[in-house]
């Protein structure tokens, strides 16, 4: 069995049933100028039980394809978003 990728990111959308969109932010250096830039990647992840809400920090893990765009699953909610 191969090692599955695991990432930590912020939930940016929870409008779908059992699905969330997680934004992963990383920093890369520009090849010519050397300036540090922030790049964001969005992943659609399976959220069984709808426990993760928008603004939460979550851990996601790679899994088999669950739908056309969904290849990740929420493994743990690290921190909950503050409620107003």
C-alpha positions as CSV (number, residue, x, y, z in Angstrom):
1,X,0.0,0.0,0.0
2,X,1.4,3.4,-1.0
3,X,1.7,6.4,1.3
4,X,-1.2,8.9,0.7
5,X,-0.6,12.6,0.6
6,X,-1.9,14.7,3.5
7,X,-2.4,18.4,3.5
8,X,-3.6,21.1,5.9
9,X,-5.8,24.0,4.7
10,X,-8.8,26.2,5.3
11,X,-12.4,25.5,4.2
12,X,-13.6,28.2,1.9
13,X,-16.9,26.7,0.9
14,X,-19.3,24.3,2.6
15,X,-22.4,24.8,0.4
16,X,-22.6,21.3,-1.0
17,X,-23.9,18.2,0.7
18,X,-21.0,16.1,2.3
19,X,-18.4,18.2,0.3
20,X,-16.2,21.1,1.2
21,X,-13.7,23.2,-0.8
22,X,-10.3,23.4,0.9
23,X,-7.7,26.1,0.0
24,X,-4.1,25.2,0.5
25,X,-1.6,28.1,0.5
26,X,2.1,27.7,-0.3
27,X,5.0,30.0,-1.0
28,X,7.2,29.8,-4.1
29,X,10.1,31.8,-5.2
30,X,10.0,33.5,-8.6
31,X,12.5,31.9,-10.9
32,X,14.0,35.2,-12.3
33,X,13.4,37.9,-9.7
34,X,13.6,35.8,-6.5
35,X,10.5,37.4,-4.9
36,X,8.4,35.1,-2.7
37,X,4.9,34.7,-4.0
38,X,1.8,33.1,-2.4
39,X,0.0,30.5,-4.5
40,X,-3.3,29.0,-3.6
41,X,-4.7,25.6,-4.7
42,X,-8.3,24.5,-4.1
43,X,-9.2,20.9,-3.5
44,X,-12.7,19.4,-3.3
45,X,-12.9,17.1,-0.3
46,X,-15.4,14.6,1.0
47,X,-16.9,15.8,4.3
48,X,-18.9,12.9,5.8
49,X,-21.4,14.1,8.4
50,X,-20.8,17.8,7.4
51,X,-18.6,18.4,10.5
52,X,-16.3,20.9,8.7
53,X,-17.7,24.4,8.1
54,X,-16.4,27.5,6.3
55,X,-13.4,29.0,8.0
56,X,-12.3,25.8,9.7
57,X,-8.7,24.5,9.4
58,X,-8.8,20.9,8.4
59,X,-6.5,18.0,7.5
60,X,-7.3,16.3,4.2
61,X,-5.9,13.0,2.8
62,X,-5.7,11.6,-0.7
63,X,-8.2,8.8,-1.6
64,X,-9.7,7.0,-4.5
65,X,-11.8,9.1,-6.9
66,X,-15.2,9.7,-5.3
67,X,-16.6,11.8,-8.2
68,X,-15.4,13.8,-11.2
69,X,-13.4,16.4,-9.1
70,X,-13.4,14.8,-5.6
71,X,-10.2,12.9,-4.7
72,X,-9.6,14.0,-1.1
73,X,-11.3,13.3,2.2
74,X,-11.4,15.3,5.4
75,X,-9.6,13.4,8.1
76,X,-9.7,15.8,11.0
77,X,-10.9,19.3,11.9
78,X,-7.9,21.0,13.5
79,X,-9.5,24.3,14.6
80,X,-13.0,25.5,14.4
81,X,-13.8,28.9,12.9
82,X,-14.9,31.6,15.5
83,X,-18.6,32.1,15.6
84,X,-20.1,35.6,15.7
